[in-house]
């Protein structure tokens, strides 16, 4: 009898909190359309899974190994995590004050000077939308590349570009269907992805050092890139960590589905940064236990064709321990499954932002994109919109690897530029328009933290537009700057 009473009391409390969130949302100018089913853990998981150290490090480990080596990878990770926490604190404070799915673009509108409100809102929304689509496209292609590379090693098959394209489209379809489920389905998938990134990653981090024949050294390998400056090498080496620690705005985009959003969303943002920072650091450390010649890892004649450094490390470890690559491929299923969950979560988060932007008539075909399914109470048209956008960006990746680097660099540069705009607006107007929510740093600390956050965001934006190889040619050039310029021009023109 007591347990039944407690369950009833919990449901009543959940409902009261949901009603409070609905009133808060009405005060911000929107009515409640999405189902509020997300707990703090679900809200945390929406960012934690989208950040996905398994996906990011699995695809960018070679950058860290090439630019600066283990020293930059380990110490650089701590530096990036420190400054990312500063950005997260700024974002958490704004999310507590304005818990809406639109998040960053809504914050820019509320905090910008009166004459610039529409412009700040518009730029933030479009740059973020395109950055999110590019990020999701990179995740989809990474999943396809991981699957095909592992299959080639294990079964000796060879995939052509068209085969990768078909697998990509199939993945888009499956993830699209899963995202069109109910809010409870979304919460379940988010929970499943979060647990995978905790439990499976922990198992990976224990297994690899145990199998490593000997420890690595801390020697950089800048001679591979043609960059002679140690400072430039170290700065470019930060990209691996920063690529991983990008996307924690995901918790803010599910604010309208989270109970006690003005409290739980800021907590979720900071927990996601801390969780991914710690798990990613452990992931990198476990791989660095393996001492191997980097030229073997990058050799196009090795088992992976030089396509994936993490898989090649696992293969070398497996061959030393068991005499064959099968054990390494088996361990590699952990990043593969993690990348699938990451791709799912990217679309789930991005569709909420797109739905909110369409609700404000900011995108083409807004009347369709803002529709919510009456039964599932999920933005199914927003899901379709982001799938088409991400699919359009990821399709050419199957035929040209240089497009992958350009889109991936733009994804981070674009998102961090969007992160900077509401912070800049708050610095420009102070507390003139800002009414703090339950989570606040206080006026003085908030101002100082916003200065640090803005400086770091601008630094990251510049870093992701720098060339990564010298001498620069049209083939190895970092095309993210022209793409970012085109994105800004498009948003202004539209």
N, C-alpha and C positions, 0 to 999 in steps of 0.2 A: 504493500500500500504506500509505503514511504517513497519507494523508487518511482511509482506512478505519479505521485504528487510532485516529486522533484522534476520529472520529465515535463509535466504540465507547466510547472513554474518556469522552467528553462524556455519552453516554447513561448510562454507569455512575455518573458523578458526579451526574447528575440524579436517578437512582434512589436513591442513598445519601442525598442531601439530602431527597428525598421521604420516605424511611424515618425520618429524623430528625424531620421535621415531624409524621409520624404518631405517633411516640412522644411528642412534645411535646403533641399534641392529646389523647392518652390521659391524660397527666398532668393536663390541664385538665378531664378528665371526659367526653370525647367520643371516639367511634370515627370513623375516617376513612370517609366515605361518598361524598364528592364527588371527582371526578378532579382531581389536581394537574397542571394543564397551563399555568398562568400564570407567565410570566417577570416580571422587574421591569418591563419595558416594558408588558406587559399589565396588571399591577397599577396602574401609574401611569395608563395609559389609562382604566381603569375609573372613576377620579375625574376625570381631565382631560376626558374626553368628557361625563361627567354634569354637570360644572360648566359647560362649554360657553359660552364668552363669546359665541359666535355667537347662541345662543338667548337668553341672559339680556339682553345689550345690545340685541339686535334687538327685544326686547319691552319693554324698560324705558328706552331711550334718552330718551324724552320726559320721564321723571321727572327725570333729571339735567339736561336742557336747561331744564326749567321751574323747578326748585328750585336756584337758585344759578348756573346757566349753566356755561360752560367752566372757570372758575376752580375751582369746587367739584368739577366732574367730574374734573379732572386731579389737583388736590392731594388731594381727598377720596379718590380711588382709592388713592393712596400711603398715606394714613392707614389706610384699611381693610385694605390688604394687609399693613401692618406688624402690626396687632393680630390679623389672621387668622392670620398666621404664628405668633404666640404661642399661639393656640388649637391650631394644627396641631402645634406642638411638644409640647404637653400630650397631644394625641391620639396622636402618634407614639410617645411614651414608653409609654403604656398599651398600644398595639397591639403593641409589641415584647415586652412582658411577657405579654400574653394574646392571642395570635393566633388568635382564633375568629371565625366568621361573625357571631355574636351581637354582638360588639364592645361598643358602649356599655352595653347593659343588663347584659352579663356583667361588665364592668368595675365598674359600680355595685354589683353584688352582691358582688364580691370585696373592694371597698374600703370599703363602708359599715359603720358600727358594727353590732355583732352583732344588736341588737334591730331595726334598720331595714333589714337586708339585703333581705328580701323586698319591702318597700315601695319601696325605692329602685330595685330591679331592675324591679319591675312598672311603676312610673311611667315610668322611662326607656324601657322597651320599648314601651309603648302610645303615649306621646307621640311617640316616634320613628317608630313604624309609621304613625300617622296623618299626621305631618308628611311622611314619605316618599311616602305615597299622594297627599297634596295637591300635593306637588312634581311627581310624575309626571303628575298630572291637569293641572296648569298647563302642563307641557311638551307634552302631547298637544294641548291646546286651542291653544297657541301655534302648533304645527305646522299645525293646520287653518286658523287665522286667516291665517298667512303664505301658505299655498297659495291660499286663496280670494281674498285681497286681490290677490295677484300675478296670478291668473287674471282677475279683474275688470278690472284695468288693461290687461292684454295683449290679452284677447279680448272685452272689453265685456260679458261675461256678468254676471248678478246672482244671487248665491247667497242662498237663503232659509235660515232657521234649520234647517229639516228637512234641507236639503242638507248643511249643516255637520255635523249630527248623523250622517248616514250616512257622511260622510267620516271622522268621528271613530271610529265603530265599525269601519269598514274598516281604519283605521290600527291600532287596538287589536288586531284580528285578525292583521294581518301581523306586527306586532311580537311578539305572543304566539307565533306559529308559529316565528319566528326564535329566540326565547328558549328554545324547547323542543328545540333542536338539541343536539348533543354539546358537551362542554367545549371541544373544538378549534374548533367553530363559534363558540362564544362568544368565544374568544380571537381568532379571525380577525375577527369583527365589531368587537371592541374595537380591534384594530390598525387596521382600516380607518377607523373613526371618529376615532381619534387622528391618523392621517396626514392625514385631511381637515381636521381642526381646526388642523393645523400648516401644510400646504402651501397649501390653498385660502384660509385666512385670511391668510396672508402675501401671496398674490396680490391679495386684496381690499385690503389695507392699502397696497399699492404703487399699485394702479390708481386708487383714489378721489382721493388727493392730486394725482396727475398730471392728472386731469380737472377738478379744482376750479378755477373761474374766479378766485376771490380768497379770501384767508384770513378766518377768522371773528374776532370780537372776544370779549372776556371779560365781556360784560355779562349779569347775571342777569335773570330775567324773573318775579320774584315777584309782580308785579301781576296775573299770570294766576290765581294761586291764592288771593289775599286774605290771604296771610301777610305781615305787615309787618315782623316781626322777622328781621333778617339771620341771627341765630344759629339760629333755628328753621328758616329756609329752608335753611341749610347742612346742618343735621342731617338733615332729610328728604332732602336731595340725596345723602346717603351711601347711600341705599337701593339705588340702581342698582348701585353697586360691591358692596355686601354681598349683594344678590340673586345676583350673578354668583359671588361667592366663598362659595357654600354648597353642600355636598354632598361635601366631600373625605373624609367617612367611608366613601365607596364603596370605597376601597382596603382598608379594614379588613374590610368585609363579604365580600370575596373571599379572605380570609386562608387559608381551608381549601382553596383551589384554587391557591394561590401557593407556588412552591418557595422554600425558605429564608424562610418567612413572617416570622419574628421579626426578620429583617434587612431584607427587601425591602419589607414593608408600611410601616414608618415612613419609609423612603426615598421610597416612592411617594406618600405623603401630602404630604410636604414638596415634592417635585418638582411635584406637581399644583398646589399653591398658587402656587409660583413660576412655573410655566408659564402658568397661567391669568391670574395677575397681570400678567405681561409681555405676553401676547398680547391680553388685554382692554384693557390700557392703549394698545397700538398700535392696536387696533380703534377705540377712542374717539377717539384723536388723529387718525386718518385721516378720521373723519366730521367732526371739528371744523374741518378745513381748509376745509370748504365754508361760505361765508358766505351765509346766507339769513335772511329775516325769519321769526321763529318763528311769527308769526300765519299765514303762508302754510302752514307745515308742519302746524299744528293745524286749519286751516280745513276744516270738514266738506264744503265744496264742491270740494276739490282732487281729484286723480286717485285717491287712496287713501281719500277720505272722512274724512281725519284719523285713520285707524285705525292707520297705521304710519309713524312719523316717519323711520325708516331708509330704507324704500322710497321715501318722498316725496323725501328728500334725493337718492337715486340717480336718481330720475326727473328732478329739476330739473337735476342735473349732466348727465344724458344729453341732455336737451332743449337745454342750452346748447352741448354739444359736437357732437351729431349731429342735433338738430332733432326728436327724438322720444323716447318713453319706453322703447323696446325695449332699449336698452343697459342702462338702470337695472334693468329686470326681469331681464335676463340675469345681472347681477352679484348680484341678490337671490337667485338660486338657491343661492348659497354659504351664506347663513344658513338657507335652507329645508332643504337636505340636512344641514347641521350639526344642526338641530333634530330631524330624524328620528333621527340617530345618538344624540343626547342622550336622546330618548324611549326608544330601545332600551336604552341603558345604564342609565337610571333603573330600568326594570323588572328588568334583569339583577341590579343591585346590591340592590335592595329585596327581590327574591325570596329572596336568600341570607339576609338578615336575618330575613325571615318564616319561612323554613325552620328557622332556628336557634331562633327563639322558639317555633315549633310543636313542635320537638324537646323543648323544656322544658314542653310542654303549656300554653302561655300564650295561645292563641287558640282561638276556636270551631272545631270540626272539626279539631283538631290531628292526629288519627290519619291524616287525609288530607293535610293541609298539609305534614306532615313527610316524606312519601314521596319517595324519590329513584328516578328511572327506572333500572331495572337495566342497560339497555344504554347510555344516554347519560351516566349518572351525573350528572344535573342535576336540580334540584328543580322538576320540571314542575308539581306542584300548588301550590308556592309562587308560581310564575309566574302561574298561573290565579287564585290568591287575590288577588295584587296588581293584576292586570288588572281584576278585578271591582271591587275597592275603588276604583281610580283611575277606572274607567269610571263608577262611581256618582257620583263627585265632578265629573267633567268633563262629563257629559251635561247637567246644568242650565246649564252655562256657555254652551251654544249658544243659550240663550233669554234669558239675563239677564247683561249685561256686568258688573254690580256684584258678581255671585257670583265672577267671575274675580278681582277685586281682593281680595275677602275670603279666598278660598281661597289665593291666592298669598301674601298677607301671613301667613296662618296657617302656610303651609308653612315659611317661614323662621323665624318666631317659635317654632313647635313644634320644629323641628330644633335650633335654638340652645338652647332650654330643655333638650332632651335632651343636648346637648353639655355643658351646665353641670353636670349631676348627677354624673357620675363624677369630674369635676374637684373639685367640692364635697366629695364623699366622700373623695377622697384628701387634701384639705386638712384635713378633720375628723379623720382617723385617722392622718395622717402616714405613717410607714413601718411601722406596726404590722402591716398585712396585705400591704403591697406588696413584691414581690420583683422588682427591675428586670431587664429583658431586656438584650440586647446594645446597644440604643440607649437611653441614659440621659443626663440632664442633670446628674446628681449631686444630692444632697439639697438643698443650699442654692439652687442655681440653679433646680432644679425647683420648689421652694416659691415662690420669687419669681415665676417665670413663670406658675405656676398662679393666683396672685393676680391678675396682669394679665389672664390669659385669662378668668377668671371675671368680672372687672369688665367686660370688653368684651362677653362673651356676654350678660350681664344688660342692658347698654346697648343692644345690638342688639335684644333681645327687647322692650324698651320702645319703641325707635324704630319697630319694625314694627307697633306697636299704636297709634301716634299718628295723629290725623286728618291728612289731607293737604290738605284744603280747608276754608276758612272762608267764611261761617258754616256750622256743622255742621248737616246735615239727615239724615233717615233714609236718603236716597238716597246721599249722598256720605260717610256715616259709615264709618270703618274698623271693620269687624265682626270683625276678627281676635281682639280681646280676648274677646268673648262666645264665639267658637268655641273659643278656647284653654281657657276656663273649662269649657265643655261637654266638651271632650276629657279634661280632668283629672277631671271628675266621672264621666264614663263609665268611665275606667280604674279609678278607685277603686271605683265601683259594681260593675263586672264582677268 
